[in-house]
């Protein structure tokens, strides 16, 4: 009874083809080729499970045929056995260099041919099953990781909302400023992975406000010096809440929480960092956060005009803000305004859908 295995035999000598056919006909599904070019054509057409290949053929020798087979993704994994009268060691070595799995010297022995084919088909089948298993397991792992990441991001977003729940505009604020941050980051040349991390980490910038008393957080007037010192502690509280995580988003969130109130000239807090000692993510989020605060209503102020807000950002270059970040911000000014306009005009649910879409998606 013939098996399901397909065997391609390539040889320019009819007698050799007949002999191999007699040996194998009752065991395998056979196809034949009388030259190298034809062998390549048949291999691509029938996708054989194993190929028996002569070396000395007039149009293309077996070494070249094997090289072409191994260069083609469709046939690269198909085992090739050279069957040749060229039995010197250097001939066999050249065959293995070309990619064959075995070498049978003519005149052939039927038991040896059968044994070698069976051995390599078994190995081939085992390898194929292992690849399928790896592919299946990889797919399962990928789906599990995506699911875990989804739940992790949802937890982050809910934690962020809980931290600033009393401010009715806070949810839109953190989404606007996170997308402002992405626009600036992309302009500065950060890659997709980095901008995606900023998108999800930036909303954690003020997580520490959960530890600030409402009497200070929501005070409609100017804070006293003592109250201001308490307010500034939100950077350290946020950093402490987010510290010790192995998750990339959370680690970046810790960095942003700690550094988004640092200033280029060293006059910021909590550590008074200067210049490039301030992590780039913190420098980017700083300008996005300030711009959104300037153009939004707060308990202590009405929103500033776009023109005044832009002027304040420009005046802050070199003292409050990194000049390069300011340049990037104004380079994407139209995108910033588009994010703001569309965020303010859409329902919260629509904007949440935009947030899930990730960087590079337009509102």
Kinemage of the C-alpha trace (Angstrom):
@kinemage 1
@onewidth
@group {chain A} dominant
@subgroup {mainchain}
@vectorlist {calphas} color= white
{ca unk a 1} P 0.000 0.000 0.000
{ca unk a 2} L 1.410 3.357 -1.041
{ca unk a 3} L 1.951 5.941 1.684
{ca unk a 4} L 0.954 9.577 1.476
{ca unk a 5} L 4.589 10.583 0.967
{ca unk a 6} L 5.502 12.172 -2.362
{ca unk a 7} L 8.946 11.420 -3.784
{ca unk a 8} L 10.511 13.311 -6.694
{ca unk a 9} L 13.254 11.463 -8.623
{ca unk a 10} L 15.461 13.530 -10.934
{ca unk a 11} L 17.898 11.807 -13.313
{ca unk a 12} L 18.674 12.261 -17.004
{ca unk a 13} L 19.151 8.508 -17.553
{ca unk a 14} L 15.846 6.657 -18.279
{ca unk a 15} L 17.275 3.370 -16.970
{ca unk a 16} L 18.043 4.981 -13.615
{ca unk a 17} L 14.527 6.404 -13.408
{ca unk a 18} L 13.039 2.989 -14.183
{ca unk a 19} L 15.192 1.310 -11.545
{ca unk a 20} L 14.291 3.788 -8.832
{ca unk a 21} L 10.671 3.543 -9.889
{ca unk a 22} L 10.711 -0.235 -9.489
{ca unk a 23} L 12.216 0.055 -6.007
{ca unk a 24} L 9.792 2.683 -4.751
{ca unk a 25} L 6.562 2.373 -6.754
{ca unk a 26} L 4.712 0.189 -4.250
{ca unk a 27} L 5.565 2.437 -1.313
{ca unk a 28} L 5.432 6.074 -2.361
{ca unk a 29} L 3.714 8.502 -4.720
{ca unk a 30} L 6.361 9.072 -7.398
{ca unk a 31} L 7.104 11.938 -9.750
{ca unk a 32} L 9.968 12.087 -12.244
{ca unk a 33} L 12.171 14.736 -13.825
{ca unk a 34} L 14.711 14.152 -16.608
{ca unk a 35} L 16.842 17.243 -15.935
{ca unk a 36} L 17.714 19.910 -13.395
{ca unk a 37} L 15.428 22.640 -14.747
{ca unk a 38} L 12.527 20.208 -14.915
{ca unk a 39} L 13.269 19.065 -11.356
{ca unk a 40} L 12.884 22.623 -10.091
{ca unk a 41} L 9.612 23.078 -11.981
{ca unk a 42} L 8.141 19.810 -10.693
{ca unk a 43} L 9.305 20.480 -7.129
{ca unk a 44} L 7.547 23.849 -7.071
{ca unk a 45} L 4.429 22.331 -8.580
{ca unk a 46} L 3.925 19.216 -6.425
{ca unk a 47} L 5.802 20.169 -3.237
{ca unk a 48} L 7.386 16.732 -2.704
{ca unk a 49} L 8.265 15.393 0.730
{ca unk a 50} L 11.721 14.251 -0.404
{ca unk a 51} L 13.845 14.577 -3.546
{ca unk a 52} L 16.292 12.029 -4.981
{ca unk a 53} L 18.663 14.014 -7.149
{ca unk a 54} L 21.307 12.954 -9.651
{ca unk a 55} L 24.372 15.200 -9.932
{ca unk a 56} L 25.521 14.859 -13.538
{ca unk a 57} L 22.708 16.287 -15.688
{ca unk a 58} L 23.189 18.255 -18.908
{ca unk a 59} L 21.098 21.405 -18.380
{ca unk a 60} L 21.772 22.052 -14.684
{ca unk a 61} L 23.797 19.842 -12.381
{ca unk a 62} L 22.447 18.542 -9.081
{ca unk a 63} L 24.535 20.863 -6.948
{ca unk a 64} L 22.997 23.905 -8.629
{ca unk a 65} L 19.507 22.416 -8.435
{ca unk a 66} L 19.942 21.801 -4.709
{ca unk a 67} L 21.203 25.335 -4.169
{ca unk a 68} L 18.101 26.738 -5.909
{ca unk a 69} L 15.827 24.486 -3.867
{ca unk a 70} L 17.355 25.663 -0.609
{ca unk a 71} L 17.082 29.310 -1.632
{ca unk a 72} L 13.331 28.996 -2.280
{ca unk a 73} L 11.201 29.295 0.907
{ca unk a 74} L 8.684 26.851 -0.592
{ca unk a 75} L 11.240 24.047 -0.982
{ca unk a 76} L 13.991 25.051 1.459
{ca unk a 77} L 12.851 22.532 4.055
{ca unk a 78} L 12.458 19.598 1.653
{ca unk a 79} L 15.163 16.958 2.254
{ca unk a 80} L 17.386 16.230 -0.744
{ca unk a 81} L 19.323 12.967 -1.185
{ca unk a 82} L 21.972 12.921 -3.874
{ca unk a 83} L 22.085 9.664 -5.884
{ca unk a 84} L 25.253 9.660 -7.978
{ca unk a 85} L 28.072 7.586 -9.406
{ca unk a 86} L 30.434 10.303 -8.169
{ca unk a 87} L 31.514 8.592 -4.971
{ca unk a 88} L 34.648 10.475 -3.951
{ca unk a 89} L 34.730 12.123 -0.529
{ca unk a 90} L 34.993 15.588 -2.030
{ca unk a 91} L 31.869 14.915 -4.123
{ca unk a 92} L 29.891 14.004 -1.020
{ca unk a 93} L 31.255 17.003 0.865
{ca unk a 94} L 30.227 19.326 -1.948
{ca unk a 95} L 26.754 17.788 -1.853
{ca unk a 96} L 26.384 18.431 1.864
{ca unk a 97} L 27.644 21.983 1.362
{ca unk a 98} L 24.886 22.461 -1.227
{ca unk a 99} L 22.294 21.407 1.361
{ca unk a 100} L 21.635 17.697 0.907
{ca unk a 101} L 20.814 15.476 3.881
{ca unk a 102} L 22.327 12.256 2.534
{ca unk a 103} L 24.379 10.800 -0.322
{ca unk a 104} L 23.805 7.420 -2.015
{ca unk a 105} L 26.416 6.106 -4.415
{ca unk a 106} L 25.438 4.309 -7.639
{ca unk a 107} L 24.917 1.503 -8.372
{ca unk a 108} L 22.194 1.650 -5.752
{ca unk a 109} L 21.070 -1.034 -3.333
{ca unk a 110} L 17.292 -1.282 -2.967
{ca unk a 111} L 17.375 -1.883 0.838
{ca unk a 112} L 19.722 1.066 1.350
{ca unk a 113} L 17.550 3.356 -0.775
{ca unk a 114} L 14.424 2.321 1.154
{ca unk a 115} L 16.172 2.687 4.521
{ca unk a 116} L 17.633 6.113 3.783
{ca unk a 117} L 14.323 7.462 2.453
{ca unk a 118} L 12.401 6.129 5.453
{ca unk a 119} L 14.921 7.623 7.884
{ca unk a 120} L 14.819 11.091 6.377
{ca unk a 121} L 11.048 11.149 5.923
{ca unk a 122} L 10.685 10.262 9.592
{ca unk a 123} L 13.079 13.042 10.569
{ca unk a 124} L 11.337 15.443 8.212
{ca unk a 125} L 7.918 14.549 9.633
{ca unk a 126} L 9.137 14.951 13.205
{ca unk a 127} L 10.674 18.322 12.375
{ca unk a 128} L 7.486 19.466 10.683
{ca unk a 129} L 5.355 18.423 13.658
{ca unk a 130} L 7.700 20.240 16.022
{ca unk a 131} L 7.463 23.384 13.892
{ca unk a 132} L 3.678 23.164 13.939
{ca unk a 133} L 3.724 22.694 17.701
{ca unk a 134} L 6.067 25.670 18.157
{ca unk a 135} L 3.887 27.804 15.884
{ca unk a 136} L 0.779 26.803 17.821
{ca unk a 137} L 2.413 27.456 21.190
{ca unk a 138} L 3.819 30.760 19.960
{ca unk a 139} L 0.356 31.824 18.831
{ca unk a 140} L -1.117 30.866 22.183
{ca unk a 141} L 1.619 32.736 24.033
{ca unk a 142} L 1.194 35.805 21.821
{ca unk a 143} L -2.550 35.877 22.485
{ca unk a 144} L -1.957 35.451 26.210
{ca unk a 145} L 0.576 38.295 26.236
{ca unk a 146} L -1.798 40.557 24.289
{ca unk a 147} L -4.599 39.738 26.711
{ca unk a 148} L -2.370 40.399 29.709
{ca unk a 149} L -1.163 43.669 28.199
{ca unk a 150} L -4.756 44.731 27.556
{ca unk a 151} L -5.742 44.071 31.154
{ca unk a 152} L -2.562 45.745 32.436
{ca unk a 153} L -3.264 48.894 30.419
{ca unk a 154} L -6.868 48.898 31.556
{ca unk a 155} L -5.687 48.699 35.173
{ca unk a 156} L -3.288 51.583 34.579
{ca unk a 157} L -6.009 53.720 33.013
{ca unk a 158} L -8.480 52.978 35.796
{ca unk a 159} L -5.871 53.714 38.467
{ca unk a 160} L -5.065 57.007 36.769
{ca unk a 161} L -8.738 57.982 36.627
{ca unk a 162} L -9.223 57.047 40.265
{ca unk a 163} L -6.314 59.256 41.295
{ca unk a 164} L -7.905 62.394 39.830
{ca unk a 165} L -11.574 61.415 39.865
{ca unk a 166} L -12.831 64.702 41.331
{ca unk a 167} L -11.742 66.753 38.334
{ca unk a 168} L -14.443 66.398 35.705
{ca unk a 169} L -12.037 67.261 32.888
{ca unk a 170} L -9.194 65.053 34.096
{ca unk a 171} L -9.940 62.059 31.904
{ca unk a 172} L -9.858 64.175 28.759
{ca unk a 173} L -6.825 66.018 30.126
{ca unk a 174} L -4.718 62.880 30.484
{ca unk a 175} L -5.746 61.642 27.056
{ca unk a 176} L -5.089 64.981 25.382
{ca unk a 177} L -1.692 65.441 26.973
{ca unk a 178} L -0.670 61.836 26.291
{ca unk a 179} L -1.421 62.319 22.591
{ca unk a 180} L 0.299 65.703 22.568
{ca unk a 181} L 3.308 63.857 24.004
{ca unk a 182} L 3.159 61.232 21.257
{ca unk a 183} L 3.016 63.897 18.536
{ca unk a 184} L 6.098 65.640 19.966
{ca unk a 185} L 7.947 62.339 20.505
{ca unk a 186} L 7.383 61.271 16.906
{ca unk a 187} L 8.624 64.640 15.677
{ca unk a 188} L 11.786 64.112 17.726
{ca unk a 189} L 12.442 60.802 15.978
{ca unk a 190} L 11.352 58.293 18.605
{ca unk a 191} L 10.295 54.978 17.088
{ca unk a 192} L 6.860 53.373 17.289
{ca unk a 193} L 7.672 51.265 20.336
{ca unk a 194} L 8.947 54.298 22.251
{ca unk a 195} L 6.001 56.506 21.303
{ca unk a 196} L 3.564 53.737 22.191
{ca unk a 197} L 5.200 53.454 25.614
{ca unk a 198} L 4.847 57.200 26.153
{ca unk a 199} L 1.192 57.043 25.087
{ca unk a 200} L 0.379 54.588 27.864
{ca unk a 201} L 2.822 55.869 30.494
{ca unk a 202} L 2.084 59.598 30.236
{ca unk a 203} L -1.386 59.304 31.844
{ca unk a 204} L 0.365 58.203 35.068
{ca unk a 205} L 2.223 61.511 35.376
{ca unk a 206} L 0.040 62.863 38.203
{ca unk a 207} L -0.829 59.565 39.862
{ca unk a 208} L 0.708 60.842 43.086
{ca unk a 209} L -2.084 63.405 43.482
{ca unk a 210} L -4.038 60.590 45.084
{ca unk a 211} L -1.983 61.404 48.184
{ca unk a 212} L -2.649 65.163 48.141
{ca unk a 213} L -5.521 66.445 50.326
{ca unk a 214} L -8.579 67.680 48.418
{ca unk a 215} L -8.404 70.987 50.276
{ca unk a 216} L -5.130 71.647 48.458
{ca unk a 217} L -5.782 69.847 45.205
{ca unk a 218} L -9.098 71.620 44.556
{ca unk a 219} L -8.340 74.947 46.222
{ca unk a 220} L -9.765 77.748 44.022
{ca unk a 221} L -7.132 80.282 45.066
{ca unk a 222} L -3.380 80.519 45.276
{ca unk a 223} L -1.645 77.942 47.445
{ca unk a 224} L 0.326 79.001 50.483
{ca unk a 225} L 4.024 78.152 50.645
{ca unk a 226} L 3.251 75.256 52.984
{ca unk a 227} L 0.449 73.988 50.744
{ca unk a 228} L 2.702 74.238 47.701
{ca unk a 229} L 5.342 72.056 49.377
{ca unk a 230} L 2.653 69.456 50.026
{ca unk a 231} L 1.441 69.684 46.414
{ca unk a 232} L 4.960 69.115 45.104
{ca unk a 233} L 5.090 65.823 46.970
{ca unk a 234} L 2.764 64.286 44.363
{ca unk a 235} L 5.789 63.605 42.126
{ca unk a 236} L 7.476 61.554 44.849
{ca unk a 237} L 4.236 59.832 45.830
{ca unk a 238} L 3.589 58.859 42.211
{ca unk a 239} L 7.129 57.577 41.822
{ca unk a 240} L 6.803 55.514 44.977
{ca unk a 241} L 3.478 53.995 43.904
{ca unk a 242} L 4.942 52.966 40.540
{ca unk a 243} L 8.394 51.892 41.758
{ca unk a 244} L 9.633 48.309 41.625
{ca unk a 245} L 7.605 47.174 38.615
{ca unk a 246} L 9.031 45.015 35.818
{ca unk a 247} L 6.408 46.263 33.327
{ca unk a 248} L 7.904 48.684 30.786
{ca unk a 249} L 4.875 51.013 30.810
{ca unk a 250} L 4.913 51.230 34.595
{ca unk a 251} L 8.685 51.801 34.753
{ca unk a 252} L 8.379 54.634 32.243
{ca unk a 253} L 5.361 55.922 34.178
{ca unk a 254} L 7.545 56.093 37.304
{ca unk a 255} L 10.157 58.114 35.408
{ca unk a 256} L 7.552 60.506 34.042
{ca unk a 257} L 5.822 60.905 37.426
{ca unk a 258} L 9.150 61.851 39.018
{ca unk a 259} L 10.468 64.192 36.314
{ca unk a 260} L 7.634 65.955 34.490
{ca unk a 261} L 7.937 68.971 36.838
{ca unk a 262} L 11.702 69.249 36.472
{ca unk a 263} L 12.832 72.307 34.487
{ca unk a 264} L 15.616 72.696 31.948
{ca unk a 265} L 17.366 75.352 34.051
{ca unk a 266} L 17.242 73.327 37.274
{ca unk a 267} L 14.509 75.316 39.009
{ca unk a 268} L 11.962 72.479 38.930
{ca unk a 269} L 11.157 69.760 41.419
{ca unk a 270} L 11.496 67.321 43.143
{ca unk a 271} L 15.274 67.000 42.527
{ca unk a 272} L 16.177 70.184 40.649
{ca unk a 273} L 17.585 68.271 37.669
{ca unk a 274} L 19.013 70.280 34.769
{ca unk a 275} L 19.240 69.855 31.003
{ca unk a 276} L 19.739 66.351 29.676
{ca unk a 277} L 19.851 64.933 33.196
{ca unk a 278} L 16.071 65.091 32.915
{ca unk a 279} L 14.904 61.980 31.015
{ca unk a 280} L 13.572 62.775 27.546
{ca unk a 281} L 10.135 61.332 28.329
{ca unk a 282} L 9.859 63.691 31.299
{ca unk a 283} L 10.888 66.677 29.151
{ca unk a 284} L 8.309 65.777 26.500
{ca unk a 285} L 5.451 65.173 28.933
{ca unk a 286} L 6.289 68.434 30.738
{ca unk a 287} L 5.487 70.580 27.721
{ca unk a 288} L 2.355 68.583 26.853
{ca unk a 289} L 1.094 68.802 30.439
{ca unk a 290} L 1.739 72.531 30.742
{ca unk a 291} L 0.113 73.346 27.410
{ca unk a 292} L -3.023 71.415 28.313
{ca unk a 293} L -3.132 73.028 31.763
{ca unk a 294} L -2.779 76.490 30.216
{ca unk a 295} L -5.641 75.929 27.774
{ca unk a 296} L -7.964 74.224 30.287
{ca unk a 297} L -10.161 75.481 33.094
{ca unk a 298} L -8.810 74.768 36.559
{ca unk a 299} L -10.248 75.433 40.043
{ca unk a 300} L -7.884 78.377 40.341
{ca unk a 301} L -8.123 79.852 36.797
{ca unk a 302} L -10.005 80.136 33.523
{ca unk a 303} L -8.412 78.742 30.357
{ca unk a 304} L -5.865 80.915 28.572
{ca unk a 305} L -6.202 81.616 24.875
{ca unk a 306} L -4.280 79.489 22.400
{ca unk a 307} L -2.159 82.507 21.462
{ca unk a 308} L -1.230 83.278 25.077
{ca unk a 309} L -0.555 79.601 25.793
{ca unk a 310} L 1.765 79.336 22.785
{ca unk a 311} L 3.549 82.504 23.898
{ca unk a 312} L 4.116 81.089 27.393
{ca unk a 313} L 5.508 77.855 25.917
{ca unk a 314} L 7.825 79.839 23.633
{ca unk a 315} L 9.036 82.026 26.514
{ca unk a 316} L 9.785 78.863 28.507
{ca unk a 317} L 12.308 77.580 25.960
{ca unk a 318} L 15.719 77.257 27.562
{ca unk a 319} L 14.486 77.804 31.124
{ca unk a 320} L 11.384 75.722 31.788
{ca unk a 321} L 11.563 73.530 28.690
{ca unk a 322} L 14.205 71.785 26.599
{ca unk a 323} L 14.636 74.032 23.505
{ca unk a 324} L 14.643 70.994 21.209
{ca unk a 325} L 11.349 69.813 22.679
{ca unk a 326} L 9.886 73.296 22.199
{ca unk a 327} L 10.975 73.258 18.546
{ca unk a 328} L 9.354 69.843 18.066
{ca unk a 329} L 6.192 71.041 19.793
{ca unk a 330} L 5.785 74.005 17.444
{ca unk a 331} L 6.672 71.835 14.438
{ca unk a 332} L 3.524 69.779 15.164
{ca unk a 333} L 1.442 72.746 16.313
{ca unk a 334} L -1.346 71.985 13.850
{ca unk a 335} L -1.555 68.375 15.036
{ca unk a 336} L -1.652 69.544 18.661
{ca unk a 337} L -4.561 71.867 17.911
{ca unk a 338} L -6.346 69.143 15.955
{ca unk a 339} L -6.077 66.740 18.908
{ca unk a 340} L -7.407 69.423 21.249
{ca unk a 341} L -10.295 70.437 18.993
{ca unk a 342} L -11.481 66.939 18.264
{ca unk a 343} L -11.042 65.769 21.851
{ca unk a 344} L -13.211 68.601 23.087
{ca unk a 345} L -15.917 67.991 20.494
{ca unk a 346} L -16.256 64.219 20.811
{ca unk a 347} L -17.905 62.132 23.475
{ca unk a 348} L -15.635 60.560 26.046
{ca unk a 349} L -16.326 57.086 24.683
{ca unk a 350} L -15.163 58.095 21.205
{ca unk a 351} L -11.956 59.539 22.562
{ca unk a 352} L -11.331 56.402 24.619
{ca unk a 353} L -11.559 54.414 21.371
{ca unk a 354} L -8.949 56.728 19.855
{ca unk a 355} L -6.660 56.114 22.815
{ca unk a 356} L -6.813 52.356 22.273
{ca unk a 357} L -5.878 52.815 18.600
{ca unk a 358} L -2.358 53.820 19.546
{ca unk a 359} L 0.103 56.357 18.148
{ca unk a 360} L -0.177 57.328 14.512
{ca unk a 361} L -3.982 57.207 14.474
{ca unk a 362} L -5.844 60.408 13.689
{ca unk a 363} L -8.760 61.627 15.699
